[in-house]
Amino acid sequence: MRDGCVFCKIIAGETPAAVVYKDDLVTAIRDIHPQAPTHILVLPNRHLTGVAEAQPGDVELLGRLLLAATEVARQENLGGYRLVINNGSEAGQSVFHLHLHVLGGRRLRWPPG
């Protein structure tokens, strides 16, 4: 856990959140500022600042993020959905703990922004 990281505090149970999925490697929560009718964040339980920090030994963790996102989309009955990972402030990352966005519940446009 990294001091001051809001996602680390949520994962540790120190800060409340609407948890929709949790296993030994990842936690999924509802976004408090949703950008679509369904907007869920899938977080690794271990702190990584962003996807660029991942190492070859993190392959299982990164795979679990994708599988958990797929499971969350199924639980939410999303027929179509978008998965987004922002890396760095220029890409829109505002919390520097790796997280994957699951967006759905409406028609999503392309390009995204």
Residue pairs with C-beta under 8 A, 6 or more apart in sequence:
1 8
1 9
1 11
1 12
1 47
2 8
2 47
2 97
5 47
5 95
5 96
5 97
6 15
6 95
6 97
7 41
7 43
7 47
7 95
7 97
7 99
8 47
8 97
9 15
10 16
10 17
10 19
10 27
10 29
10 43
11 27
11 43
11 45
17 29
17 30
17 32
18 29
18 30
19 27
19 28
19 29
20 28
20 29
20 30
20 40
20 72
20 75
20 76
21 27
21 28
21 42
21 68
21 71
21 72
21 75
22 28
23 64
23 68
24 45
25 44
25 45
25 46
25 60
25 61
25 64
26 42
26 43
26 44
26 45
26 61
26 64
26 65
26 68
27 42
27 43
27 45
28 40
28 41
28 42
28 43
28 68
28 69
28 72
28 102
29 40
29 41
29 43
30 39
30 40
30 41
31 39
31 40
31 41
31 101
35 101
35 103
36 103
36 104
36 105
36 106
36 108
37 104
37 105
37 106
38 76
38 78
38 81
38 102
38 103
38 104
38 105
39 101
39 102
39 103
40 69
40 72
40 76
40 101
40 102
41 99
41 100
41 101
41 102
42 65
42 68
42 69
42 72
42 99
42 100
42 101
42 102
43 97
43 98
43 99
43 100
44 61
44 64
44 65
44 97
44 98
46 61
47 97
48 54
48 58
48 61
48 97
48 98
49 96
49 97
49 98
50 87
50 88
50 93
50 96
50 98
51 62
51 85
51 87
51 98
52 87
52 88
53 98
54 61
54 62
54 98
65 98
65 100
66 83
66 100
69 83
69 100
69 102
72 102
73 81
73 102
73 104
76 102
76 104
76 105
78 102
78 104
78 105
79 104
80 104
80 108
81 102
81 103
81 104
82 101
82 102
82 103
82 104
82 108
82 112
83 100
83 101
83 102
83 103
84 100
84 101
84 103
84 112
85 98
85 99
85 100
85 101
86 92
86 93
86 101
87 93
